[in-house]
């Protein structure tokens, strides 16, 4: 009877854990969504202003005529177009981030529907077990409860670590793809510097566009990883500056668009991406090492529990 109740309690405790985790995620997602929508409005205003500046220089405004006379119009126009493109990239990135957050919120809402009554179910099971234990109480039952509680805590920690490892590997994969695209862009950029022409320039920019997309994914996934690490404990959240990676896309776009992608800027971005990839790889290995220790402790607890039950029988 006690073993059956413990099995049910363990299952419901896992549902309670998931409910609490998803509720925490939902609050975080809503806060991010509010912040991202406010940022989108600011970026929209910035984009409209940059486009207006380009239109003024391309038209017959006083500023345009004056710069033409001074011989600096083309240089100024190039600069304004670069700023307009950067503003458009940042605006599109913010829109994509909002879409991702809305999808995450919808997914969490769906998940919560299946665990809404988890706490009530757990409370009922615990009352049932308490009533039974009042009838049959022994030192062995108490010891079994202690072992089960320890095992449940270990199993929960193992699940949290597996989720963090999965999130870390997802970030690493996006960074790996971004790195590959930047390496390709660097190769075509070298050819471009030696007179590769329009084709090499176009191919180079295609690879940069791909890298930008992968960096958006990495930034979004890094935020999820950060939440998973918070569930594990401070020793992992403090092991690396994930906040830098979660803001990296802004600097990434800014660096790549300036002067229409100078070669050493591509290489600098590649170096940064590879550095983040190395950090994420090290972090995942660290969590996997801790997970191995947890699994070993779980096996020891299970052996002790089975031995106790066998002796009781």
N, C-alpha and C positions, 0 to 999 in steps of 0.2 A: 504493500500500500504506500509506504513512505517513498520507495523508489519511483513508483508511478507518479506520485505527486511532485517529487523533485524534478522528474523529466518534464512534466507539464509546466512547472514553475520556471524552469530554465528556458523553455521555448517562449513563454510569455515575457520573461525578463528581457529577452532579446528584442521582442516587439516593442517593449517600453523604451529600451535603449534607442532603437531606430526612430521611434516617435519623437523622443527628446532631441535627437540629433537633427531630424528633418525640421522640427519646429525652430531650432536654433538657426539652421540654414535659411529657412524662410524669412526670419527676421533680418538676417544679414543681407539676403538678396533684395528685400524691399528697401533697405537703407541704401544699398548700392544703386538700385534703380532710380530712386529719388535724386541721388547725387548725379547719376549719369544723364538724366533728363535735363537737369539744370545746366550741366556742362554742354549738352547738345544745343541748347538755346544760345549759349554764349558763342559756341563755334559757328552756329548758323549766322549770327550777326557778323562775326569776324569774316566768314566766307563771303557774305554779301558785300562787305566793305572792300575786301581785296579784289573782288570782281569789278566793283565800281572803279577802283583805282586803275585797273587794266583798261577798262572801257574809256576812261578819261584820256589816257595816253594814246590809245589807238584812234580816238576821235579827233576833233578839231578844237579841243578846249584850249584856253589860254596857256595852261601848263604844258600841254603837248606842243604847241607852237613855240613856246619859249625854249623848251628843251631841244627842239629840233634846231633852232637857231644856235644854241650853245653847243650842239653836236653831241649831246649826252642822252638823247631820247632812247636810242636802241639799248644802251646799257641799263637805263632806268626801267624800260619796258621789260627787259629780261628779268630784272630783279623782281618787279611786280608780279610777273607771271609765275616765277618760282614761289613767291609767297602765296599766290592764289592756289597753286597746286598743293602746297603744303597744307593750307587751310582746308582744301577739299579732302585730302587724305585723312586729316584729323577728324573732320566732320563724318566721313564715311566710317571711320573706325569707331566713333562714338555711337553711330546708328547701329552698327553690327554688334557692339557690346550690349546695347539695350535689347536687341533682338535675342541675343544669347541669354540674358538675364530673364527675360519674359518666358523663354522656353524652359529655363531651369525652374522658375517659380511654378509653372504649369506641371512640370514633372514631379516636383515635391508635393504639390497639392494632391496629385494622383496617388502618390505613395502613402500620404497621410490617411487617405480614405480607408486603407486596409488595417490601420493600427489605432484608430480613434478611441477604441474602448479598451486599450491594452492595460492601462492602470487599474481600471475597475476589475478586469479579469484577474490581474495579479493579486489584488486585494482579496478577492473571493477565494482564490487558491490558497493564499497564506492563512486565511481564517480556517479553511478546511483542514489544512495541515496542522495548525495549532490545536484544533479540536481533537484530531487523531492522536497527536503527541501527548495530550493530556491523559489519554487512556493508556498509551503505551510509551513510557518514558524510560530511557536507560542511558548509561554512559556511552554505549556504542552509538546510539542514535544521535546523541549530541556530537560525538566525534565525526560521524558521517556528515552531519550538517556543516560542521566547520570545513571539512574537506571539500564538500560540494560548493560552499560559498567561495572558497579559494579558487577552485577550478573554474567556477563561473566568471570570476574576476579575470583570471588568466585568459579564458576563452574570449571574453569581451575585448581585452587588450590585443589579442591575436587578430581578431577581426578588424579592429581599428588600424592595426599596422598593415594588414593586407590591403585595406582601402587606401591607405597612404602610399603604399608601394605601387598600387595600380595608378593612382593619380600622378605619382612621380614619374613613372614610366611613360605616361601619356605626354607630360611636359617634355621629357627627354626626346620622345619621338618627333614632336613638333620642332624642337630646337635642331634635331638632326636633319630634318627636311629643310629648315631655314638655312642651315650651314651648307648643305649641298647646293641649294639655289644660289647662295652668295659666292660659293666657289666657282660655279658656272659663270656667274656675272663677272667675277674677277677675271676669268680667262678671256671672256669676250671683251671686257674692258681694256685688257692689255692689247688685244688686237685693234681695238678702237683707237687707242693712243697712237698706233703706228699707221693710221690712215685706213682703218677697216671699212669705213664708209657707213652709209645709211643702214645696211643690213645688220652689221655687227652691233650698231647702236641700238637698233630695235630689239635684237635678241637679248642684248645686255639688259634692257629695261624690262623685258618679259620675265627674265629670271629674278630681277629685283621685285617685280610685282608678286611673283610666287613667294619670294622670301618674306615680303610684307604680310601676305596672307598667313603664312606659317607662324610668323611672330605674333599676329593677332591671336591665333589659336593657343600659342604658348603662354601668352599673357593671361588669357581667360582661364586656361587650365592651371596656371600657377596660383591663381586666386583660390581655386578649388583645393589645390594641394595645401595651401596655407591653412585652410579650414580643417582639413584632415589632420594636419600636424598639431593644431590646437587641441584636437580631441585626444591625441597621444600624450602630450605634455610639453613643458617649456624647454626641456633639454633638446628637443628637435626643432622647435620654432626659433630657438636662439642659435642654432648651429649654422645658419646661413641667412643672408639678407634677402629673403624672398620678396620683400617690398620693392627692392630695386628691379626685379624681373617683372613684377606686376605693373610697373610704370614704364618699362623699357620701350614699349612700342612708340610712345611719344618721341623719345630721343632717337629711336631707330629711324622713324620717318623723317625727322628733322635733319639728321645727319645725311641721309641718303638723297634727299631732294635738293639740298643746297648745291648750287652751281651745276645742277643736272648730273649729279653723281660723278664726282672726281674719283679717280681710281683708288687713292689711298683711303678715302672714306668708305668705300666698299670693303677694303681689307680691314679697316678698324672695326667695322660692324661685324665682320666675320670673326675677328678675334674675340669680340665681346660675346657673341653667340656661343662660340666654342668654350669660353670660360664659364658661361652659365651651364652649358651642357655638362662640363666636368663637375661642377658643384652639385647639380641634380643627381648625377651618377653616383657621386660619393655619398650623398644623403640617402639615396635608395639602398645602397650597400649597408649603410649604418643601420637603417631600419630593419633590413633583412637579417642582420646579425642579431639584433635585439629580438626579432621574431623567433629565430632559432632557439634562443635561450628560453623564451616563453614556452615554446613547444616542448622543450626538454623538461621544464618544470611541470607542465601539464601531464606528461607521461609519468613522472614520479608520483604526482598526486593520484592519478588513476590507478597506478600499481598499489599504492598504500590503501586506497579505497577498496579495491577488489580483494586485497588481502584481509582487510577488516571484515568485509562481508562474508568471505569464505570462513573465517574463524567463527563468526557469529552463527553461521549455518551449522 
